Every structure is written in C-alpha cells, then in structure tokens.
Amino acid sequence: MDLSKIEQLVDLVARSSIAELDLTQDGTRIRILKRASAGAPAVPAQPANRVEVEAPALHHPERPAAEAAVDIVVPAPMHGIFYRAAAPDEPPLVEVGARIEAGQKICIIEAMKTFIDIAAEAPGIVLAVLAENGEEIAAGQALFRIGPAGSS
C-alpha cells in the first residue's frame, strides 16, 4: 500500500463520522483511529479479512425527546456505494422487520475500492431501509431506521 493511498484513507476518516478504519491489503493491515485531541494515526498490524465500521446511531430529529431514545436512524459513516448484500448473488444482510443485534453487519459500503462492513450500534427491529442497493450515498445520509426490539 503506497503512502498516497494511506493519506487518502486518513483524509477520508478525518472528513467522515467514523472513529476507526481497519483495512488489510496485500498482507498489510492499516488501522486509523480518530481521536478528539490528536490526528488519526495509521498503525500497521496483523492481517484481517474485512474492514469493520460501527455506524453511529442518530436520533430521529422530528420525534419528541422521549421517543427519540428508541427510534434511531443509522447514517452512512462515509461517501461510497451502498450494498445491502455481501455479494450480488446473496440475499440482503437485513430486511424490514428483521430483529438485529448490536454489532451485527447490516450493509456494506464501497469506498475507494474497499468494501467496508457497517454494523448496527444497538439492537432492535429494522423499520425501514432508506437507501437503494448499488447507489451512491453521501456521508451522513440515512441508511436504516431502527426501532426498539418490541417494534414492528
């Protein structure tokens, strides 16, 4: 992996809402952490299969405060291409009505020819898929609406 690509990844993390990016390419692992007080260091480590990104949950803005704590919107942590499935011939990772767990992979974003797994931050029920499979998305764009585990 060349220095210019690493610099692009650091810039991507700095501009996005993600706190960490973990990437392996050609046997080299790069881990970029965003810190509040310092820049994002790139740390080589052991090989891994995929990049895992935990998407931060945003409260639904037009709901009252009491409801906002239960209905959440999962935003895109970065600009890229949104995929609902791990491969074109596989079923979507989650469907409307599916019960999900915290840390469960819910979609994949392709950014800079890297496939990034997006995981749910909290458990619940998928109430809506707000992005179209295979379409370009912007950082911060709403991808899913998740309700409490008792919702339907």
Beta strands, then each sheet from edge to edge (+ up, - down):
strand 1: 20-25
strand 2: 28-33
strand 3: 42-45
strand 4: 51-54
strand 5: 58-59
strand 6: 72-75
strand 7: 80-83
strand 8: 99-100
strand 9: 105-111
strand 10: 114-119
strand 11: 124-129
strand 12: 136-137
strand 13: 142-147
sheet 1: 1+ 2- 3+
sheet 2: 4+ 10+ 9- 7+ 12-
sheet 3: 5+ 6- 13+ 11- 8+
end
